[in-house]
Protein backbone atom coordinates (compact mmCIF):
# COMPACT_ATOMS: atom_id res chain seq x y z
CA UNK A 1 0.00 0.00 0.00
CA UNK A 2 1.48 3.29 -1.11
CA UNK A 3 1.68 6.19 1.31
CA UNK A 4 1.63 9.87 0.53
CA UNK A 5 2.47 12.42 3.21
CA UNK A 6 0.36 15.53 2.70
CA UNK A 7 0.74 18.96 4.17
CA UNK A 8 -2.44 19.63 6.10
CA UNK A 9 -3.70 22.45 8.20
CA UNK A 10 -3.39 22.65 11.99
CA UNK A 11 -6.58 20.68 12.47
CA UNK A 12 -5.43 17.88 10.19
CA UNK A 13 -2.09 17.67 12.03
CA UNK A 14 -3.98 16.39 15.01
CA UNK A 15 -5.30 13.29 13.20
CA UNK A 16 -2.00 11.52 13.98
CA UNK A 17 -1.54 10.56 10.30
CA UNK A 18 -4.81 8.67 10.00
CA UNK A 19 -5.65 10.44 6.72
CA UNK A 20 -2.22 10.26 5.08
CA UNK A 21 -2.79 6.97 3.29
CA UNK A 22 -4.33 6.65 -0.15
CA UNK A 23 -7.01 4.12 0.32
CA UNK A 24 -7.57 1.21 -2.11
CA UNK A 25 -10.97 -0.28 -2.68
CA UNK A 26 -10.22 -3.88 -1.84
CA UNK A 27 -10.83 -6.36 0.94
CA UNK A 28 -7.46 -5.80 2.54
CA UNK A 29 -7.87 -2.07 2.53
CA UNK A 30 -11.34 -2.37 4.00
CA UNK A 31 -10.02 -4.53 6.84
CA UNK A 32 -7.24 -2.05 7.41
CA UNK A 33 -9.73 0.80 7.39
CA UNK A 34 -11.81 -0.90 10.08
CA UNK A 35 -8.79 -1.46 12.27
CA UNK A 36 -7.45 1.99 11.56
CA UNK A 37 -10.80 3.59 12.38
CA UNK A 38 -10.81 1.71 15.68
CA UNK A 39 -7.25 2.75 16.41
CA UNK A 40 -7.98 6.36 15.43
CA UNK A 41 -11.04 6.47 17.66
CA UNK A 42 -9.01 5.13 20.53
CA UNK A 43 -6.28 7.65 19.72
CA UNK A 44 -8.78 10.52 19.69
CA UNK A 45 -10.20 9.30 22.99
CA UNK A 46 -6.70 9.09 24.46
CA UNK A 47 -5.94 12.58 23.17
CA UNK A 48 -9.15 13.80 24.78
CA UNK A 49 -8.22 12.15 28.05
CA UNK A 50 -4.80 13.78 27.84
CA UNK A 51 -6.38 17.21 27.27
CA UNK A 52 -8.77 16.53 30.08
CA UNK A 53 -5.89 15.55 32.35
CA UNK A 54 -3.97 18.69 31.31
CA UNK A 55 -6.94 20.92 32.11
CA UNK A 56 -7.46 19.09 35.37
CA UNK A 57 -3.79 19.50 36.20
CA UNK A 58 -3.95 23.25 35.47
CA UNK A 59 -7.02 23.60 37.68
CA UNK A 60 -5.51 21.49 40.44
CA UNK A 61 -2.29 23.47 40.22
CA UNK A 62 -4.16 26.78 40.61
CA UNK A 63 -6.25 25.34 43.44
CA UNK A 64 -3.13 24.07 45.15
CA UNK A 65 -1.58 27.53 44.89
CA UNK A 66 -4.65 29.14 46.42
CA UNK A 67 -4.77 26.54 49.17
CA UNK A 68 -1.09 27.12 49.83
CA UNK A 69 -1.66 30.88 50.11
CA UNK A 70 -4.66 30.28 52.35
CA UNK A 71 -2.62 27.91 54.51
CA UNK A 72 0.21 30.42 54.85
CA UNK A 73 -2.26 33.20 55.68
CA UNK A 74 -4.00 30.97 58.22
CA UNK A 75 -0.70 29.93 59.76
CA UNK A 76 0.38 33.56 60.07
CA UNK A 77 -2.88 34.51 61.74
CA UNK A 78 -2.63 31.50 64.03
CA UNK A 79 0.85 32.58 65.08
CA UNK A 80 -0.47 36.05 65.85
CA UNK A 81 -3.30 34.53 67.87
CA UNK A 82 -0.93 32.17 69.66
CA UNK A 83 1.52 34.96 70.48
CA UNK A 84 -1.34 37.15 71.70
CA UNK A 85 -2.70 34.32 73.82
CA UNK A 86 0.73 33.54 75.25
CA UNK A 87 1.45 37.18 76.10
CA UNK A 88 -1.87 38.82 76.94
CA UNK A 89 -3.79 35.63 77.75
CA UNK A 90 -1.22 34.57 80.33
CA UNK A 91 -1.31 38.02 81.91
CA UNK A 92 -5.11 37.93 82.00
CA UNK A 93 -5.07 34.50 83.65
CA UNK A 94 -2.59 35.73 86.25
CA UNK A 95 -4.63 38.88 86.81
CA UNK A 96 -7.78 36.80 87.13
CA UNK A 97 -6.11 34.61 89.76
CA UNK A 98 -4.94 37.70 91.65
CA UNK A 99 -8.42 39.21 91.50
CA UNK A 100 -9.95 35.97 92.78
CA UNK A 101 -7.41 35.85 95.60
CA UNK A 102 -8.03 39.48 96.50
CA UNK A 103 -11.81 39.05 96.41
CA UNK A 104 -11.46 35.97 98.62
CA UNK A 105 -9.39 37.93 101.11
CA UNK A 106 -11.84 40.83 101.05
CA UNK A 107 -14.75 38.46 101.64
CA UNK A 108 -12.91 36.86 104.58
CA UNK A 109 -12.10 40.26 106.03
CA UNK A 110 -15.69 41.36 105.49
CA UNK A 111 -17.01 38.28 107.27
CA UNK A 112 -14.55 38.79 110.14
CA UNK A 113 -15.57 42.46 110.35
CA UNK A 114 -19.25 41.50 110.33
CA UNK A 115 -18.66 39.03 113.17
CA UNK A 116 -16.73 41.63 115.16
CA UNK A 117 -19.41 44.27 114.61
CA UNK A 118 -22.13 41.86 115.71
CA UNK A 119 -20.16 40.98 118.83
CA UNK A 120 -19.65 44.68 119.57
CA UNK A 121 -23.35 45.36 119.03
CA UNK A 122 -24.23 42.49 121.35
CA UNK A 123 -21.89 43.90 124.02
CA UNK A 124 -23.28 47.42 123.55
CA UNK A 125 -26.79 46.05 123.89
CA UNK A 126 -25.84 44.34 127.14
CA UNK A 127 -24.12 47.50 128.39
CA UNK A 128 -27.22 49.51 127.50
CA UNK A 129 -29.35 47.21 129.66
CA UNK A 130 -26.85 47.60 132.49
CA UNK A 131 -26.84 51.38 132.02
CA UNK A 132 -30.60 51.38 132.32
CA UNK A 133 -30.29 49.53 135.60
CA UNK A 134 -27.61 52.02 136.68
CA UNK A 135 -29.85 54.96 135.77
CA UNK A 136 -32.75 53.44 137.68
CA UNK A 137 -30.48 52.96 140.67
CA UNK A 138 -29.25 56.57 140.36
CA UNK A 139 -32.83 57.84 140.19
CA UNK A 140 -33.69 55.87 143.29
CA UNK A 141 -30.60 57.28 145.01
CA UNK A 142 -31.61 60.79 144.01
CA UNK A 143 -35.11 60.22 145.35
CA UNK A 144 -33.62 59.02 148.61
CA UNK A 145 -31.33 62.03 148.78
CA UNK A 146 -34.30 64.39 148.35
CA UNK A 147 -36.57 62.48 150.68
CA UNK A 148 -37.24 64.56 153.86
CA UNK A 149 -37.10 61.37 155.89
CA UNK A 150 -33.38 61.15 155.13
CA UNK A 151 -32.49 64.74 155.96
CA UNK A 152 -30.56 63.87 159.09
CA UNK A 153 -28.46 61.26 157.28
CA UNK A 154 -27.72 63.70 154.45
CA UNK A 155 -26.68 66.38 156.89
CA UNK A 156 -24.38 63.93 158.63
CA UNK A 157 -22.88 62.77 155.29
CA UNK A 158 -22.62 66.07 153.44
CA UNK A 159 -23.03 68.70 156.13
CA UNK A 160 -25.90 70.27 154.13
CA UNK A 161 -29.66 69.75 154.17
CA UNK A 162 -31.24 68.78 150.85
CA UNK A 163 -33.93 70.90 149.18
CA UNK A 164 -36.71 68.56 150.30
CA UNK A 165 -35.98 68.74 154.02
CA UNK A 166 -38.30 70.42 156.52
CA UNK A 167 -37.74 74.01 157.47
CA UNK A 168 -36.85 73.20 161.05
CA UNK A 169 -34.15 70.87 159.88
CA UNK A 170 -32.82 73.39 157.35
CA UNK A 171 -32.68 76.06 160.04
CA UNK A 172 -30.10 74.05 161.89
CA UNK A 173 -27.66 75.29 159.28
CA UNK A 174 -24.76 73.53 157.62
CA UNK A 175 -22.54 71.30 159.65
CA UNK A 176 -19.00 70.25 159.08
CA UNK A 177 -19.08 66.62 157.83
CA UNK A 178 -16.80 64.05 159.27
CA UNK A 179 -13.38 63.81 157.73
CA UNK A 180 -14.07 60.42 156.05
CA UNK A 181 -17.27 61.84 154.51
CA UNK A 182 -15.81 65.18 153.48
CA UNK A 183 -16.40 64.64 149.73
CA UNK A 184 -19.48 62.40 150.06
CA UNK A 185 -21.83 65.08 148.75
CA UNK A 186 -19.85 65.55 145.54
CA UNK A 187 -19.59 61.80 145.09
CA UNK A 188 -23.36 61.42 145.40
CA UNK A 189 -23.95 64.15 142.83
CA UNK A 190 -21.41 62.60 140.47
CA UNK A 191 -23.03 59.20 140.76
CA UNK A 192 -26.45 60.61 139.86
CA UNK A 193 -25.21 62.88 137.06
CA UNK A 194 -22.80 60.37 135.55
CA UNK A 195 -25.43 57.65 135.43
CA UNK A 196 -27.85 59.92 133.55
CA UNK A 197 -25.12 61.15 131.19
CA UNK A 198 -23.90 57.62 130.44
CA UNK A 199 -27.42 56.63 129.39
CA UNK A 200 -27.33 59.24 126.60
CA UNK A 201 -23.84 58.10 125.58
CA UNK A 202 -24.76 54.42 125.41
CA UNK A 203 -27.86 55.27 123.38
CA UNK A 204 -25.67 57.09 120.84
CA UNK A 205 -23.20 54.20 120.75
CA UNK A 206 -26.05 51.72 120.32
CA UNK A 207 -27.48 53.68 117.39
CA UNK A 208 -24.06 54.11 115.76
CA UNK A 209 -23.29 50.37 116.10
CA UNK A 210 -26.58 49.48 114.47
CA UNK A 211 -25.98 51.89 111.57
CA UNK A 212 -22.41 50.62 111.03
CA UNK A 213 -23.67 47.04 110.83
CA UNK A 214 -26.21 48.14 108.22
CA UNK A 215 -23.53 49.90 106.18
CA UNK A 216 -21.26 46.86 106.36
CA UNK A 217 -24.03 44.54 105.19
CA UNK A 218 -24.91 46.92 102.33
CA UNK A 219 -21.25 47.23 101.23
CA UNK A 220 -20.38 43.56 101.59
CA UNK A 221 -18.40 42.40 98.54
CA UNK A 222 -19.43 38.77 98.86
CA UNK A 223 -21.58 39.27 95.77
CA UNK A 224 -18.42 39.80 93.70
CA UNK A 225 -17.26 36.21 94.11
CA UNK A 226 -19.38 34.79 91.23
C-alpha positions in Angstrom: 0.0 0.0 0.0 1.5 3.3 -1.1 1.7 6.2 1.3 1.6 9.9 0.5 2.5 12.4 3.2 0.4 15.5 2.7 0.7 19.0 4.2 -2.4 19.6 6.1 -3.7 22.5 8.2 -3.4 22.6 12.0 -6.6 20.7 12.5 -5.4 17.9 10.2 -2.1 17.7 12.0 -4.0 16.4 15.0 -5.3 13.3 13.2 -2.0 11.5 14.0 -1.5 10.6 10.3 -4.8 8.7 10.0 -5.6 10.4 6.7 -2.2 10.3 5.1 -2.8 7.0 3.3 -4.3 6.6 -0.1 -7.0 4.1 0.3 -7.6 1.2 -2.1 -11.0 -0.3 -2.7 -10.2 -3.9 -1.8 -10.8 -6.4 0.9 -7.5 -5.8 2.5 -7.9 -2.1 2.5 -11.3 -2.4 4.0 -10.0 -4.5 6.8 -7.2 -2.0 7.4 -9.7 0.8 7.4 -11.8 -0.9 10.1 -8.8 -1.5 12.3 -7.5 2.0 11.6 -10.8 3.6 12.4 -10.8 1.7 15.7 -7.3 2.7 16.4 -8.0 6.4 15.4 -11.0 6.5 17.7 -9.0 5.1 20.5 -6.3 7.6 19.7 -8.8 10.5 19.7 -10.2 9.3 23.0 -6.7 9.1 24.5 -5.9 12.6 23.2 -9.1 13.8 24.8 -8.2 12.2 28.1 -4.8 13.8 27.8 -6.4 17.2 27.3 -8.8 16.5 30.1 -5.9 15.5 32.4 -4.0 18.7 31.3 -6.9 20.9 32.1 -7.5 19.1 35.4 -3.8 19.5 36.2 -3.9 23.2 35.5 -7.0 23.6 37.7 -5.5 21.5 40.4 -2.3 23.5 40.2 -4.2 26.8 40.6 -6.3 25.3 43.4 -3.1 24.1 45.2 -1.6 27.5 44.9 -4.7 29.1 46.4 -4.8 26.5 49.2 -1.1 27.1 49.8 -1.7 30.9 50.1 -4.7 30.3 52.3 -2.6 27.9 54.5 0.2 30.4 54.8 -2.3 33.2 55.7 -4.0 31.0 58.2 -0.7 29.9 59.8 0.4 33.6 60.1 -2.9 34.5 61.7 -2.6 31.5 64.0 0.8 32.6 65.1 -0.5 36.0 65.8 -3.3 34.5 67.9 -0.9 32.2 69.7 1.5 35.0 70.5 -1.3 37.1 71.7 -2.7 34.3 73.8 0.7 33.5 75.3 1.4 37.2 76.1 -1.9 38.8 76.9 -3.8 35.6 77.8 -1.2 34.6 80.3 -1.3 38.0 81.9 -5.1 37.9 82.0 -5.1 34.5 83.6 -2.6 35.7 86.3 -4.6 38.9 86.8 -7.8 36.8 87.1 -6.1 34.6 89.8 -4.9 37.7 91.6 -8.4 39.2 91.5 -10.0 36.0 92.8 -7.4 35.8 95.6 -8.0 39.5 96.5 -11.8 39.0 96.4 -11.5 36.0 98.6 -9.4 37.9 101.1 -11.8 40.8 101.0 -14.7 38.5 101.6 -12.9 36.9 104.6 -12.1 40.3 106.0 -15.7 41.4 105.5 -17.0 38.3 107.3 -14.6 38.8 110.1 -15.6 42.5 110.4 -19.2 41.5 110.3 -18.7 39.0 113.2 -16.7 41.6 115.2 -19.4 44.3 114.6 -22.1 41.9 115.7 -20.2 41.0 118.8 -19.7 44.7 119.6 -23.3 45.4 119.0 -24.2 42.5 121.4 -21.9 43.9 124.0 -23.3 47.4 123.5 -26.8 46.0 123.9 -25.8 44.3 127.1 -24.1 47.5 128.4 -27.2 49.5 127.5 -29.3 47.2 129.7 -26.8 47.6 132.5 -26.8 51.4 132.0 -30.6 51.4 132.3 -30.3 49.5 135.6 -27.6 52.0 136.7 -29.9 55.0 135.8 -32.8 53.4 137.7 -30.5 53.0 140.7 -29.2 56.6 140.4 -32.8 57.8 140.2 -33.7 55.9 143.3 -30.6 57.3 145.0 -31.6 60.8 144.0 -35.1 60.2 145.4 -33.6 59.0 148.6 -31.3 62.0 148.8 -34.3 64.4 148.3 -36.6 62.5 150.7 -37.2 64.6 153.9 -37.1 61.4 155.9 -33.4 61.2 155.1 -32.5 64.7 156.0 -30.6 63.9 159.1 -28.5 61.3 157.3 -27.7 63.7 154.4 -26.7 66.4 156.9 -24.4 63.9 158.6 -22.9 62.8 155.3 -22.6 66.1 153.4 -23.0 68.7 156.1 -25.9 70.3 154.1 -29.7 69.7 154.2 -31.2 68.8 150.9 -33.9 70.9 149.2 -36.7 68.6 150.3 -36.0 68.7 154.0 -38.3 70.4 156.5 -37.7 74.0 157.5 -36.9 73.2 161.1 -34.1 70.9 159.9 -32.8 73.4 157.3 -32.7 76.1 160.0 -30.1 74.0 161.9 -27.7 75.3 159.3 -24.8 73.5 157.6 -22.5 71.3 159.6 -19.0 70.2 159.1 -19.1 66.6 157.8 -16.8 64.1 159.3 -13.4 63.8 157.7 -14.1 60.4 156.0 -17.3 61.8 154.5 -15.8 65.2 153.5 -16.4 64.6 149.7 -19.5 62.4 150.1 -21.8 65.1 148.8 -19.9 65.5 145.5 -19.6 61.8 145.1 -23.4 61.4 145.4 -24.0 64.1 142.8 -21.4 62.6 140.5 -23.0 59.2 140.8 -26.5 60.6 139.9 -25.2 62.9 137.1 -22.8 60.4 135.5 -25.4 57.7 135.4 -27.9 59.9 133.6 -25.1 61.1 131.2 -23.9 57.6 130.4 -27.4 56.6 129.4 -27.3 59.2 126.6 -23.8 58.1 125.6 -24.8 54.4 125.4 -27.9 55.3 123.4 -25.7 57.1 120.8 -23.2 54.2 120.7 -26.0 51.7 120.3 -27.5 53.7 117.4 -24.1 54.1 115.8 -23.3 50.4 116.1 -26.6 49.5 114.5 -26.0 51.9 111.6 -22.4 50.6 111.0 -23.7 47.0 110.8 -26.2 48.1 108.2 -23.5 49.9 106.2 -21.3 46.9 106.4 -24.0 44.5 105.2 -24.9 46.9 102.3 -21.3 47.2 101.2 -20.4 43.6 101.6 -18.4 42.4 98.5 -19.4 38.8 98.9 -21.6 39.3 95.8 -18.4 39.8 93.7 -17.3 36.2 94.1 -19.4 34.8 91.2 
